[in-house]
Amino acid sequence: MRNCWFLVALLVALVTGCNGKQSGPQGMGSVDSTIKPKVVFVENFFDFGNIKQGETVSHTFFFKNEGTGNLIILDAIPSCGCTMPRFSKEPVAPGAQGQVEVLFNTEGWDGSQIKQVTLKLNTERGFSTVTIRANVIE
């Protein structure tokens, strides 16, 4: 019985101790929800055409931050281990340009190949995708 009263007292203290205060971004007051980055790619698809098996090719995708806040690429996830993205982890200021390089190692691949890289971003949508295509020949 004594433990039960202790738990009730603890619960009351926790509930009244919160005092209606919000935690996280809503309670911080200094976060402006109108400041948002917006990524706009010059192109989000590139076709290498015919390439020889065993080659490693690359293409750079350029983009602009047309939003009002700094754009950050949080991660770049390739659809295949044969594809490797390279990008800067530095924030891209509003109005500034950035780039993502995609390398494709054709070793072991044959025929028409389509590979994607999904970019995790701090934008409202949260992601964007770039795509490469190649016809790998022997």
N, C-alpha and C positions, 0 to 999 in steps of 0.2 A: 504494500500500500504506500509505503514511504517513497519507493521508486516511481510509482505512478504520479504522485504529487510533484516530484522533482521534474518529471518529463513535462507535465502540464505547465509548470512555472517556466521551464526552459522555452517551451513553445510560445508562451505569452511574451516572454522577453524578446524572442527573435522577431515576432510579428510586430510588436510595438517599437522595437529598435530600428526597424527599416524606415519608419517615419515618412513614407511616401516618396523617398528619394529614388531616382532612376539611376541605373548603372549602365555603363556602356556608352556608345556614341550619342544616344538620345539625351542622356543626362549630362554630357560634357559641355554643351552650349556653344563651343567654338567650332563645331563641325558644320560646314555650309553644304547643304545637299545640292546646291545649284552648281557647285564646282565639280565637273565631271570631264574626264578625258574621253575623246572619241577618235578611234583609229579609222583612217581611210587609206586603203592600199591603192597604189598606182595600178597594180595588177595583182590578182590573187591566184592566177593560173599561168603556168609556163610549160611549153612543149619543147623538149630537147630534140625531137625528131628521131632519126636513126642514130644510134650510138653502138659502139662495139662492146661486146661482153668483156668484162674485166676492167673497164674504164671507171673512173670516179669523176663525175661531172658536178658542177655546182651552178646555182642561180641565186641572185640576190633580189629579194622582194623589198621594195621601198614603200614606206608609208608616211603619212603625216598625221600629227595629232591636231585635229580640228576642234577639240573640246576646250574647256576652260580650266582644266586641272592637269597635273602631270600624268602622263601615261607610263605605266610600268608593265613590262612583260614579266609575269611571275614565273612562267614555265613554258616550255615548248615540247610537245609530246608528238613524236613521229609515229606514223601508222606501222612502221616496219623498222627492224634493226639495221636495215641497209641504208636508212635515211638518217642524216644527222643535221640538226639545226644548230646554227650559231647566231647568237644575238647578244646585244649589250644589256646588262642589268641596270644600267643608269636610267633614271627617269627621262622621258622625252617631254620637254616643256610644250605648252600650248603654242601652236604655230610652227613648231620645229619638226624636222624629219628624222626618221629612224630607218633601220633596215634589219632584215632577217635573211641570213644566208642558209640555203638548204643544199646539202651535199648528198649525192646518191651514188652508192657503190654498186655497180652492176654485176659484180662477181656472183655467179650462180643463177643469174636471172636471164630469161629468154622471152622474146616476144613483147607484146604491149604491156607496159607497166604504168600504173597510176598510184602515186604515193601522196599522202597528205601529212601536214604538220599542223596540229592544233595548238594555238597560242592561248595560254591562260593570261587574261589581262585584268586590270583593275577598272575596266569600263562597265557601263550599266549592263551590257549583255554578258560580259564575263569571259568571252572567248572570241576568237576569229580563226579562220582556217586558210592556209595556202596549199596549193596543189601543184604537183609536177607530173608530167607524163613523158614517157620515153618508149621508143621501140628498140629493144635490145636485140642486136643481131650478132651472129658468130663471126 
